[in-house]
Amino acid sequence: MSDHSKKYKLDKTAFQAMSVEEADSHYISWKNKSYKERLEAGCYLVQQFYGITAQTPLDKTVFTKRKHTYG
């Protein structure tokens, strides 16, 4: 997702309080974007927040698997 870093930029210092009307207009602008654009932006923000890169290893010890017995 290195292409997305050129598309989006997260400024962690720029947060502001906004009125309900401002928040509604912001919501509408994102609602008008395609599902793919919203998903890409969300994935990018999660990566930025947690510091994930393409080289970040997946911790496979967190999940377990088991076989279900039927009958």
ZATOR-766549 format. One record per residue: residue in one letter; x, y, z of N, C-alpha, C in turn. Coordinates in steps of 0.1 Angstrom, whole numbers, plus 5000, padded with zeros to 4 digits. Example, Ala and Ser with C-alpha at 12.3 -4.5 7.8 and 13.67 -1.06 7.14 Angstrom:
REM ZATOR-766549
a513249435078512349555078513249675078 s512849785071513749895071512950005079 
This chain:
REM ZATOR-766549
m500849885000500050005000500950135000 s502050124994502950234994502350344985 d501550304975500950404966499950494973 h499350434984498350514991499050625000 s500250605003500950715011501050835003 k501050824990501150944981499751004980 k498750924981497350964980496751034992 y497150975004496551025016497751065025 k497451155034498451195044497751215057 l498251155068497651165081498451265089 d497851375093498551475101497951455115 k498751385124498351355137498151465146 t498651585142498551705151497351795148 a496651765137495551845132494251785135 f493751815147492451765151491651895156 q490451895153489652015157488251965161 a487652045170486252025174485452085162 m484252025159483452085149481952065153 s481152155147479752155149479152025143 v477852005146477151895140477051915125 e476752035121476552065107477852035099 e479052075105480352055098480651905098 a480251835108480451685108479651615098 d478351665097477451605087478051625072 s478551745070479051775056480251685054 h481051665064482251585063481851435060 y480851395067480251255065479751245051 i479051335046478451335032479551325022 s480651405024481751395014482351255013 w482551195025483051055024482050955019 k480750985022479750895017479650895002 n480051004995479951014981481150944974 k482150904982483250834976482850684974 s483650614965483250474963483650394975 y483150274975483450184986484950154987 k485550134975486950104974487850224980 e487450344976488150464981488150474996 r486950445002486750455016487550345023 l487550225017488250115023489750135023 e490250185012491650215010492150325021 a491250425022491650535032491550475046 g490650395049490550335063491750245065 c492150165056493250075057494550155059 y494650265052495850355053495950415067 l494750455072494750525085495150415096 v494650295095494950195105496450165104 q497050155092498450125091499250245097 q498850365095499550475101499450475116 f498350445121498150445135498950345142 y498950215137499650105143501050085138 g501450165128502850155123503050035115 i502049985108502249865100502749895087 t503649815082504149825068504049685061 a504349685049504249555042505249455047 q506249495054507249405059506949365074 t505949425080505549385094505149235094 p505849155103505449015103504148995111 l503348905107502148865113502348775125 d501848815136502048725148501048615148 k501448495144500548385142500348305155 t500848355166500648285179499248335185 v498748435180497448495185496248405183 f496248345171495148265167495448115168 t494348035170494447895171493447825161 k493747705158492747635150492447495156 r491247455153490847325159489847265149 k489747135150488747065141487447035149 h486347075142485047055148484646905147 t484046855158483546715157482046725155 y481546655146480146655143479546515147 g478446525154477646405157477746355170 
